[in-house]
Amino acid sequence: MATTRARTTPLILLLLATLLCAAAASFSEDREPWRCVRRCEDRPRHERSRCLQQCRQEEREERGRHELLGRRGDRRGEGSGDEREQEQGQSREPYVFGERSFRRVVRSDQGSVWVLRPFHEASKLLRGIRNYRVAVLEANPRSFIVPSHTDAHCICYVAQGEGVVTTIENGERRSYTIKEGDVFVAPAGTVTYLANTDGRRKLVIAKILHTISVPGKFQFFFGPGGRNPESILSSFSKSVQRAAYKTSSDRLERLFGKQDKGIIVRASEEQVRELRRHASEGGHGPHWPLPPFSESHGPYSLLDQRPRIANRHGQLYEADARSYRDLAEHDVRVSLANISAGSMSAPFYNTRSIKIAYVLDGEGHVEIVCPHLAQGGESEHGHSGRRSERGRSRRSEEEQSEGGEEEQEQGQQQEEEQEQAGQGYHTIRARLSRGTAFVVPVGHPVVEVASQNSNLQIVCFEIRAEKNEKVFLAGANNVLKKLDDAAKELAFAAKAKEVDEVLDAQREQGFLAGPEERSRKEWEQEEGHGGRRGRREEREQEEERQGRRGRREEREQEEQREGQRGRKEREQEEERQGRHGRREEREQEEERQGGRGGRREELAEAFLRMATA
């Protein structure tokens, strides 16, 4: 009996687990169509069917990836960083990178450095920026990053906190204080070290690295160090070390063998004060504040400048070669977009620059219009590319049967139609949150939308910024408004006046009310109109009720007056009738009295006659 129960229990548990998994999968599948419907509901009607097909295909691919990763995880545990990179590489969003796309290259108790994988490994469409990488430094309060240099130029933006940065270039040491909103440059080969001087907040620095040695690859080189980080000096032979420093090997081994706390270490309050004092003594040099095209070797405060675009929906701050000379040789523009909650950037594209963006704070989403994915130009990532592969395999099978040549011609014709200009675009729509990076290629229209709950702050590094122009496709500075009337009529197949009515409706520029905010305002206006209409109807109904009540009261009063008049008439009638009756009664009484008197007189006369006889 006990043996039978022991054998049955695992089978029951296995059955329950299977049922739970099936229920969870069913629940997930039931929710996915609704996500696709919500995603595609704001598309034009003729694009909704295609949007739903793409969305459902993405959901199926996502489930397949999760199942594959789950099986790998069962075999290999948590999995390696390479597997996670391959997972991201198969994404349908080759321009957007979540936190899992970053790899931690520096790990310490006092902080870390995260680096985004090379762009050209993520997608063939990003080969144009293969020489650039994105990195983020996070340093705990009162921490120190040991001196080092890299084989890449670093363009940095202070996202949070404050500190001190020191550079040694051309034999000259310069120390500067940095704070949130500052931009600074550390050229390749420059010895750089910094400290977080704030005792409470982390120091967070977002930066791009322009690699100049191996495309897409860079390395840290630590002069001072020991076992962790390892000093580059300890890698030379003992004889070279002794000759270079004119010191015994024992002393050198003791010096280069002490440090083992990592690249980011804890600093005492006294050491932090000393670093801060050197920064205040070093100052910003004789050229601060920086005039245009001056020599500058210090930070540039982006937030202290006048924003290029500003309204109630957001602000845009920019630093370029004219305002900050250190950016000139790197041909990079650094900007900060602060989009108010519920608002969005106006649709625009860059004429020359590739934009590398990193989300500092807030939530929202981004939409990037890409023709390459729609045309199957990226077979590794694009749905159309996979469709072309399936078409080729299908055609190869049909070539072996009758009628295969005809099907092949039809397939080639479909591919040619896909390559025709203006035949369709793929819209990449991705969520944005703190730590998300995304890329917008040249000429690709983009819109960034902030959620209803918080502002969306994005730092942008625009590569090849010289002579670049932001071309807006909506708003008061809409480029389409510059078209000739004839061009408008020919392009839109509508009258120029009708086109102008649409293009001129939006009066703001740069940042606009977002879709949700506009829908809410329209709803409130509709509610306002409906409320006024409802109140008017209520008043009319009330007036009607009042009229009925008034007419009823008038009738009652009329009836009351008529009743009173009738009662008076009846009373008067009764009174007249009463008087007439009483008069008749008196007459009758008098007549009776008269009759009695006459009889008495007759009796008296009779008695008198009898007495006299």
Secondary structure, DSSP 8 states (H G I E B T S, - for coil): -HHHHHHHHHHHHHHHHHHHHHHHHHHHHHHHHHHHHHHHTTS-HHHHHHHHHHHHHHHHHHHHHHHHHHHHHHHHTT--HHHHHHHHHT-S-TTEE-GGGEEEEEEETTEEEEEE--HHHH-GGGGGGTTEEEEEEEE-TTEEEEEEEESEEEEEEEEE-EEEEEEEETTEEEEEEEETTEEEEE-TT-EEEEEE--SSS-EEEEEEEEESSBTTB--EE-SS-BBTTB-GGGGS-HHHHHHHHT--HHHHHHHTTS--S-SEEE--HHHHHHHHHHHHHHTT-TT-S--TT----S-EESTTS--SEEETTEEEEEE-TTT-GGGTTTTEEEEEEEE-TTEEE--EEESS-EEEEEEEE--EEEEEEEHHHHTT--TTT-HHHHHHHHHHHHHHHHHTSTTHHHHHHHHHHHHHHHHSTTS--EEEEEEE-TT-EEEE-TT--EEEEE-SSS-EEEEEEEES-TT--EEESSSTT-GGGGS-HHHHHHHHTS-HHHHHHHHTS----SEEE-HHHHHHHHHHHHHHHHHHHHHHHHHHHHHHHHHHHHHHHHHHHHHHHHHHHHHHHHHHHHHHHHHHHHHHHHHHHHHHHHHHHHHHHHHHHHHHHHHH-
